[in-house]
Amino acid sequence: MLRKLDWYIIKKFMMTFFMMILFIIVIVIIFDISEKIDDFVSKQAPLKAIVFDYYLNFIPYFMNMFSPLFVFITVIFFTSRMTANSEFVAILSCGVSYHRIMRPYFLSAAFIALLSLSLNLWVIPRSNATRLRFEEQYIKHRNALSGRDVHYKLEEGKFVYVESFSTWNNTAYNFTLENIESDRLVSKLSAESAKWDSLTCSWKLKNWVLRDYSSGLEDKVTTGKQLDTLISLTVDDFRRTSKTVQQIPNKDLNALIRTQKQRGDANTAFRCRSPRSSLL
C-alpha cells in the first residue's frame, strides 16, 4: 500500500522528469528551427504543417529516444535536492529503511517504462509516418535511384535480380527472373527494364528475353518487346529506406521481417537488432 512518503517521492520524480523533458525539447526545437529555417522558407512549408505535422510529431519521438538518459538525470537531480534539504535524514530517523525508500523509485521507473513501451508500439510509428513525409517533402531531397543490385527470393525456387530502381518512374532496370528446380536452372527471364503498373499490379517488361532450359541441355530462346509479369514483388519493396521501421506498427513490422527473411534480404539481421528509432 502506498503511503504519503511514496506519493511525495513519486510526485517529485515525475514532475522533475517531465520538466526536464519539456526544458530539453524546447532547446532542441529552437536549435532545429535555426538549422532548418532556410529549408522551410525555400520550400514554402506552411506554418500549420511545420507545427502540427513536424514538431508535434517530433516530441514523442525525441522523448522516447532519450527517456533513459532523462530518468538517470532526474534521479540524480531530485535525490541530491532532497539530500541537501536533509529530507532523507528525517525519513531515516523515522525508521524507514533504504529498501523501503526505493519502492517509489521503482514504481516511477516502471510507469515511465510502460509509457515508453506504449509510445514505441502504437503512437510513435504513426507520428513518424507524418513527420518523415514532411521531411521528405520540405527538408530532404529524394534520390531518383533507390536500391542497387537487389536480390530477392520471391518463393521456393524463384529468384529476382534488379540492378537499379528509379523512384521517379517506378522502373526497375536490368531485370532478371530465374526459376530453379532441384538445384537446376529451368528458365531465365531477362528484360532491359520493368515498369510497375499500379492498375494491374504487375510489371511491364520491355525488350525481354526468355531462356528455357526445361528440355535438358537445349536452350530455347524467346524474345519480345513487351510482356506483363505478375510476381510477389511490388513497388513498395523498393521504396523502403533505413527509416521505414519507424513508421510501421509492431504487428505489421513482425510480418515484414518474416517476409524479408524469406526473401533473403541482406539487411534483415540489422533490422531485427535495431531499435525502432533507427529501417527497414
DRENMI-960006 format. One record per residue (C-alpha): residue number from 1; residue in one letter; x, y, z. Coordinates in Angstrom, 1 decimal. Layout:
BEGIN
+-----+------+--------+--------+--------+
!  nr ! rest !     xx !     yy !     zz !
+-----+------+--------+--------+--------+
! NUM !    A !      X !      Y !      Z !
...
+-----+------+--------+--------+--------+
//
This chain:
BEGIN
+-----+------+--------+--------+--------+
!  nr ! rest !     xx !     yy !     zz !
+-----+------+--------+--------+--------+
!   1 !    M !    0.0 !    0.0 !    0.0 !
!   2 !    L !    1.3 !    3.4 !   -1.0 !
!   3 !    R !    2.0 !    5.9 !    1.9 !
!   4 !    K !    2.3 !    9.6 !    1.8 !
!   5 !    L !    6.1 !    9.2 !    1.6 !
!   6 !    D !    5.6 !    7.2 !   -1.6 !
!   7 !    W !    3.4 !    9.7 !   -3.2 !
!   8 !    Y !    5.7 !   12.5 !   -2.2 !
!   9 !    I !    8.7 !   10.9 !   -3.9 !
!  10 !    I !    6.7 !    9.8 !   -6.9 !
!  11 !    K !    5.4 !   13.3 !   -7.3 !
!  12 !    K !    8.9 !   14.7 !   -7.2 !
!  13 !    F !   10.2 !   12.1 !   -9.6 !
!  14 !    M !    7.5 !   12.6 !  -12.2 !
!  15 !    M !    7.5 !   16.4 !  -12.0 !
!  16 !    T !   11.3 !   16.6 !  -12.3 !
!  17 !    F !   11.3 !   14.1 !  -15.2 !
!  18 !    F !    8.6 !   15.9 !  -17.3 !
!  19 !    M !   10.0 !   19.3 !  -16.5 !
!  20 !    M !   13.4 !   18.2 !  -17.8 !
!  21 !    I !   11.9 !   16.7 !  -20.9 !
!  22 !    L !   10.0 !   19.9 !  -21.6 !
!  23 !    F !   13.1 !   22.0 !  -21.0 !
!  24 !    I !   15.3 !   19.9 !  -23.3 !
!  25 !    I !   12.7 !   19.7 !  -26.0 !
!  26 !    V !   12.3 !   23.5 !  -26.1 !
!  27 !    I !   16.0 !   23.9 !  -26.5 !
!  28 !    V !   16.2 !   21.2 !  -29.2 !
!  29 !    I !   13.3 !   22.7 !  -31.2 !
!  30 !    I !   14.9 !   26.1 !  -31.1 !
!  31 !    F !   18.2 !   24.7 !  -32.5 !
!  32 !    D !   16.3 !   22.6 !  -35.0 !
!  33 !    I !   14.3 !   25.6 !  -36.3 !
!  34 !    S !   17.5 !   27.7 !  -36.7 !
!  35 !    E !   19.1 !   24.8 !  -38.7 !
!  36 !    K !   16.1 !   24.1 !  -41.0 !
!  37 !    I !   14.6 !   27.6 !  -41.3 !
!  38 !    D !   16.2 !   28.0 !  -44.8 !
!  39 !    D !   14.6 !   24.8 !  -46.0 !
!  40 !    F !   11.2 !   25.9 !  -44.6 !
!  41 !    V !   11.4 !   29.2 !  -46.4 !
!  42 !    S !   12.8 !   27.9 !  -49.7 !
!  43 !    K !   10.3 !   25.0 !  -49.9 !
!  44 !    Q !    7.5 !   27.3 !  -48.7 !
!  45 !    A !    6.4 !   25.0 !  -45.9 !
!  46 !    P !    3.0 !   26.0 !  -44.4 !
!  47 !    L !    3.2 !   27.1 !  -40.7 !
!  48 !    K !    0.4 !   24.7 !  -39.8 !
!  49 !    A !    2.4 !   21.8 !  -41.3 !
!  50 !    I !    5.6 !   22.8 !  -39.5 !
!  51 !    V !    3.9 !   22.9 !  -36.1 !
!  52 !    F !    1.4 !   20.0 !  -36.3 !
!  53 !    D !    3.0 !   17.7 !  -38.9 !
!  54 !    Y !    6.6 !   18.1 !  -37.9 !
!  55 !    Y !    7.3 !   19.4 !  -34.5 !
!  56 !    L !    4.2 !   18.0 !  -32.8 !
!  57 !    N !    5.2 !   14.5 !  -34.0 !
!  58 !    F !    8.8 !   15.2 !  -33.2 !
!  59 !    I !    8.2 !   15.4 !  -29.5 !
!  60 !    P !    7.1 !   11.8 !  -28.8 !
!  61 !    Y !   10.0 !   10.5 !  -30.9 !
!  62 !    F !   12.6 !   12.6 !  -29.1 !
!  63 !    M !   11.0 !   12.0 !  -25.7 !
!  64 !    N !   11.1 !    8.2 !  -26.2 !
!  65 !    M !   14.6 !    8.1 !  -27.6 !
!  66 !    F !   16.2 !   10.0 !  -24.7 !
!  67 !    S !   13.9 !    8.8 !  -21.8 !
!  68 !    P !   16.6 !    6.5 !  -20.3 !
!  69 !    L !   19.0 !    9.4 !  -20.1 !
!  70 !    F !   16.3 !   11.7 !  -18.6 !
!  71 !    V !   15.4 !    9.1 !  -16.0 !
!  72 !    F !   19.1 !    8.9 !  -14.9 !
!  73 !    I !   19.5 !   12.7 !  -14.7 !
!  74 !    T !   16.1 !   13.0 !  -12.9 !
!  75 !    V !   17.1 !   10.6 !  -10.1 !
!  76 !    I !   20.4 !   12.3 !   -9.5 !
!  77 !    F !   18.9 !   15.8 !   -9.6 !
!  78 !    F !   15.9 !   15.4 !   -7.3 !
!  79 !    T !   17.6 !   13.0 !   -4.9 !
!  80 !    S !   20.5 !   15.4 !   -4.4 !
!  81 !    R !   18.0 !   18.2 !   -3.7 !
!  82 !    M !   16.2 !   16.1 !   -1.1 !
!  83 !    T !   19.6 !   15.2 !    0.5 !
!  84 !    A !   20.7 !   18.9 !    0.5 !
!  85 !    N !   17.4 !   19.7 !    2.3 !
!  86 !    S !   18.1 !   17.0 !    4.9 !
!  87 !    E !   14.8 !   15.2 !    3.9 !
!  88 !    F !   16.4 !   11.8 !    3.9 !
!  89 !    V !   17.8 !   12.4 !    7.4 !
!  90 !    A !   14.2 !   12.9 !    8.6 !
!  91 !    I !   12.9 !    9.9 !    6.7 !
!  92 !    L !   15.6 !    7.5 !    8.1 !
!  93 !    S !   15.2 !    8.8 !   11.6 !
!  94 !    C !   11.6 !    7.7 !   11.5 !
!  95 !    G !   12.7 !    4.1 !   11.0 !
!  96 !    V !   12.2 !    3.9 !    7.2 !
!  97 !    S !   14.9 !    1.6 !    5.6 !
!  98 !    Y !   16.8 !    2.3 !    2.4 !
!  99 !    H !   15.0 !   -0.6 !    0.8 !
! 100 !    R !   11.6 !    0.9 !    1.6 !
! 101 !    I !   12.7 !    4.3 !    0.2 !
! 102 !    M !   13.4 !    2.6 !   -3.1 !
! 103 !    R !    9.8 !    1.5 !   -3.7 !
! 104 !    P !    8.5 !    4.8 !   -5.1 !
! 105 !    Y !   11.7 !    4.9 !   -7.3 !
! 106 !    F !   10.9 !    1.6 !   -8.9 !
! 107 !    L !    7.2 !    2.4 !   -9.3 !
! 108 !    S !    8.0 !    5.7 !  -11.0 !
! 109 !    A !   10.5 !    4.0 !  -13.3 !
! 110 !    A !    8.0 !    1.2 !  -14.1 !
! 111 !    F !    5.4 !    3.8 !  -15.1 !
! 112 !    I !    7.9 !    5.6 !  -17.4 !
! 113 !    A !    8.9 !    2.2 !  -18.9 !
! 114 !    L !    5.3 !    1.4 !  -19.7 !
! 115 !    L !    4.7 !    4.8 !  -21.1 !
! 116 !    S !    7.8 !    4.4 !  -23.3 !
! 117 !    L !    6.7 !    1.0 !  -24.5 !
! 118 !    S !    3.2 !    2.3 !  -25.3 !
! 119 !    L !    4.6 !    5.2 !  -27.3 !
! 120 !    N !    7.0 !    2.9 !  -29.1 !
! 121 !    L !    4.4 !    0.3 !  -30.1 !
! 122 !    W !    1.4 !    2.5 !  -31.0 !
! 123 !    V !    2.0 !    6.3 !  -31.0 !
! 124 !    I !    5.4 !    6.8 !  -32.5 !
! 125 !    P !    5.0 !    4.7 !  -35.7 !
! 126 !    R !    2.0 !    6.8 !  -36.7 !
! 127 !    S !    3.6 !   10.1 !  -35.7 !
! 128 !    N !    6.8 !    9.1 !  -37.5 !
! 129 !    A !    4.9 !    8.5 !  -40.7 !
! 130 !    T !    3.6 !   12.1 !  -40.7 !
! 131 !    R !    6.9 !   13.5 !  -39.6 !
! 132 !    L !    9.0 !   11.7 !  -42.2 !
! 133 !    R !    6.6 !   12.6 !  -45.0 !
! 134 !    F !    7.1 !   16.3 !  -44.0 !
! 135 !    E !   10.9 !   15.8 !  -44.0 !
! 136 !    E !   10.9 !   14.3 !  -47.5 !
! 137 !    Q !    8.7 !   17.0 !  -48.9 !
! 138 !    Y !   10.2 !   20.1 !  -47.3 !
! 139 !    I !   13.6 !   19.2 !  -46.0 !
! 140 !    K !   15.4 !   16.3 !  -47.6 !
! 141 !    H !   16.0 !   15.7 !  -51.3 !
! 142 !    R !   14.8 !   12.4 !  -52.6 !
! 143 !    N !   17.2 !   10.2 !  -54.6 !
! 144 !    A !   16.0 !    9.2 !  -58.0 !
! 145 !    L !   17.6 !    5.8 !  -57.7 !
! 146 !    S !   16.5 !    3.6 !  -54.7 !
! 147 !    G !   18.2 !    0.3 !  -54.3 !
! 148 !    R !   21.0 !   -1.2 !  -56.4 !
! 149 !    D !   21.9 !   -4.8 !  -57.0 !
! 150 !    V !   18.8 !   -6.1 !  -55.3 !
! 151 !    H !   18.5 !   -9.9 !  -55.0 !
! 152 !    Y !   15.2 !  -11.4 !  -53.7 !
! 153 !    K !   13.9 !  -14.9 !  -53.2 !
! 154 !    L !   10.2 !  -14.5 !  -54.0 !
! 155 !    E !    9.2 !  -18.1 !  -53.3 !
! 156 !    E !   10.7 !  -21.6 !  -53.3 !
! 157 !    G !   12.9 !  -21.8 !  -56.5 !
! 158 !    K !   12.1 !  -18.3 !  -57.8 !
! 159 !    F !   14.6 !  -15.5 !  -57.6 !
! 160 !    V !   14.6 !  -12.0 !  -58.9 !
! 161 !    Y !   17.5 !   -9.6 !  -59.5 !
! 162 !    V !   17.4 !   -5.8 !  -60.3 !
! 163 !    E !   20.4 !   -3.7 !  -61.0 !
! 164 !    S !   18.7 !   -0.4 !  -60.0 !
! 165 !    F !   15.3 !    1.1 !  -59.4 !
! 166 !    S !   14.1 !    4.6 !  -60.2 !
! 167 !    T !   11.5 !    6.0 !  -57.8 !
! 168 !    W !   10.6 !    8.8 !  -60.2 !
! 169 !    N !    9.1 !    6.5 !  -62.8 !
! 170 !    N !    8.7 !    3.2 !  -60.8 !
! 171 !    T !   11.0 !    1.4 !  -63.2 !
! 172 !    A !   13.5 !   -1.4 !  -62.4 !
! 173 !    Y !   16.5 !   -1.7 !  -64.8 !
! 174 !    N !   18.3 !   -4.9 !  -65.9 !
! 175 !    F !   15.5 !   -7.1 !  -64.5 !
! 176 !    T !   16.1 !  -10.8 !  -64.2 !
! 177 !    L !   13.8 !  -13.6 !  -63.0 !
! 178 !    E !   15.1 !  -17.1 !  -62.5 !
! 179 !    N !   13.3 !  -20.4 !  -61.9 !
! 180 !    I !   15.3 !  -23.1 !  -60.2 !
! 181 !    E !   14.2 !  -26.7 !  -59.6 !
! 182 !    S !   16.3 !  -29.3 !  -57.8 !
! 183 !    D !   19.4 !  -27.0 !  -58.0 !
! 184 !    R !   19.0 !  -26.7 !  -61.7 !
! 185 !    L !   18.2 !  -23.6 !  -63.7 !
! 186 !    V !   14.9 !  -24.2 !  -65.5 !
! 187 !    S !   14.3 !  -20.8 !  -67.0 !
! 188 !    K !   15.7 !  -17.2 !  -67.0 !
! 189 !    L !   13.7 !  -14.2 !  -68.0 !
! 190 !    S !   15.7 !  -11.0 !  -68.6 !
! 191 !    A !   14.5 !   -7.5 !  -69.5 !
! 192 !    E !   16.0 !   -4.2 !  -70.2 !
! 193 !    S !   13.5 !   -2.6 !  -67.8 !
! 194 !    A !   10.4 !   -3.5 !  -65.8 !
! 195 !    K !    7.9 !   -0.7 !  -65.1 !
! 196 !    W !    5.3 !   -1.0 !  -62.3 !
! 197 !    D !    1.7 !   -0.9 !  -63.5 !
! 198 !    S !   -0.5 !    0.2 !  -60.5 !
! 199 !    L !   -3.7 !   -0.6 !  -62.3 !
! 200 !    T !   -3.0 !   -4.3 !  -62.8 !
! 201 !    C !   -0.4 !   -4.6 !  -60.0 !
! 202 !    S !    2.0 !   -6.2 !  -62.4 !
! 203 !    W !    5.4 !   -5.4 !  -64.1 !
! 204 !    K !    5.6 !   -4.5 !  -67.7 !
! 205 !    L !    8.8 !   -5.9 !  -69.1 !
! 206 !    K !   10.5 !   -4.1 !  -72.0 !
! 207 !    N !   12.8 !   -5.8 !  -74.5 !
! 208 !    W !   12.6 !   -9.1 !  -72.7 !
! 209 !    V !   14.5 !  -12.4 !  -73.4 !
! 210 !    L !   13.3 !  -15.8 !  -72.1 !
! 211 !    R !   15.7 !  -18.7 !  -72.0 !
! 212 !    D !   14.0 !  -22.1 !  -71.4 !
! 213 !    Y !   16.3 !  -25.0 !  -70.2 !
! 214 !    S !   13.5 !  -27.3 !  -69.2 !
! 215 !    S !   14.2 !  -29.8 !  -72.1 !
! 216 !    G !   17.7 !  -30.6 !  -70.9 !
! 217 !    L !   20.8 !  -29.0 !  -72.5 !
! 218 !    E !   18.8 !  -27.3 !  -75.2 !
! 219 !    D !   18.5 !  -23.6 !  -74.9 !
! 220 !    K !   15.2 !  -22.3 !  -76.2 !
! 221 !    V !   15.2 !  -18.6 !  -76.6 !
! 222 !    T !   12.1 !  -16.4 !  -76.9 !
! 223 !    T !   12.2 !  -12.6 !  -77.2 !
! 224 !    G !    9.7 !   -9.8 !  -77.3 !
! 225 !    K !    9.1 !   -6.1 !  -77.0 !
! 226 !    Q !    6.7 !   -6.0 !  -74.0 !
! 227 !    L !    5.4 !   -8.6 !  -71.5 !
! 228 !    D !    3.2 !   -8.3 !  -68.4 !
! 229 !    T !    4.6 !  -10.3 !  -65.5 !
! 230 !    L !    2.8 !  -10.9 !  -62.2 !
! 231 !    I !    5.1 !  -11.8 !  -59.3 !
! 232 !    S !    5.0 !  -11.4 !  -55.5 !
! 233 !    L !    7.1 !   -8.2 !  -55.7 !
! 234 !    T !    5.7 !   -4.7 !  -55.6 !
! 235 !    V !    7.0 !   -1.2 !  -55.9 !
! 236 !    D !    6.8 !   -0.7 !  -52.1 !
! 237 !    D !    9.6 !   -3.3 !  -51.7 !
! 238 !    F !   12.0 !   -0.8 !  -53.5 !
! 239 !    R !   10.8 !    2.3 !  -51.7 !
! 240 !    R !   11.8 !    1.1 !  -48.2 !
! 241 !    T !   14.5 !    3.2 !  -46.6 !
! 242 !    S !   16.6 !    3.0 !  -43.4 !
! 243 !    K !   13.7 !    4.7 !  -41.6 !
! 244 !    T !   10.8 !    2.5 !  -42.8 !
! 245 !    V !   10.6 !    0.6 !  -39.5 !
! 246 !    Q !    9.9 !    3.8 !  -37.6 !
! 247 !    Q !    6.6 !    4.1 !  -39.4 !
! 248 !    I !    5.3 !    0.5 !  -39.1 !
! 249 !    P !    3.2 !   -0.7 !  -36.1 !
! 250 !    N !    4.7 !   -3.7 !  -34.2 !
! 251 !    K !    2.3 !   -6.3 !  -35.7 !
! 252 !    D !    3.0 !   -5.2 !  -39.3 !
! 253 !    L !    6.7 !   -4.9 !  -38.5 !
! 254 !    N !    6.9 !   -8.6 !  -37.5 !
! 255 !    A !    5.1 !   -9.6 !  -40.6 !
! 256 !    L !    7.5 !   -7.6 !  -42.7 !
! 257 !    I !   10.5 !   -9.1 !  -41.0 !
! 258 !    R !    9.2 !  -12.6 !  -41.7 !
! 259 !    T !    8.7 !  -11.7 !  -45.4 !
! 260 !    Q !   12.2 !  -10.2 !  -45.7 !
! 261 !    K !   13.8 !  -13.2 !  -44.0 !
! 262 !    Q !   12.1 !  -15.5 !  -46.5 !
! 263 !    R !   13.3 !  -13.3 !  -49.4 !
! 264 !    G !   16.9 !  -13.4 !  -48.1 !
! 265 !    D !   17.2 !   -9.7 !  -47.6 !
! 266 !    A !   20.8 !   -8.9 !  -46.5 !
! 267 !    N !   19.6 !   -6.2 !  -44.1 !
! 268 !    T !   17.2 !   -8.4 !  -42.1 !
! 269 !    A !   19.7 !   -9.2 !  -39.4 !
! 270 !    F !   20.4 !   -5.5 !  -38.9 !
! 271 !    R !   16.7 !   -4.7 !  -38.9 !
! 272 !    C !   16.0 !   -7.3 !  -36.3 !
! 273 !    R !   18.7 !   -5.9 !  -34.0 !
! 274 !    S !   17.9 !   -2.3 !  -34.5 !
! 275 !    P !   15.6 !   -0.3 !  -32.2 !
! 276 !    R !   12.6 !    1.4 !  -33.9 !
! 277 !    S !   14.4 !    4.7 !  -33.8 !
! 278 !    S !   17.0 !    3.6 !  -36.2 !
! 279 !    L !   14.7 !    0.6 !  -41.3 !
! 280 !    L !   14.0 !   -1.1 !  -42.8 !
+-----+------+--------+--------+--------+
//
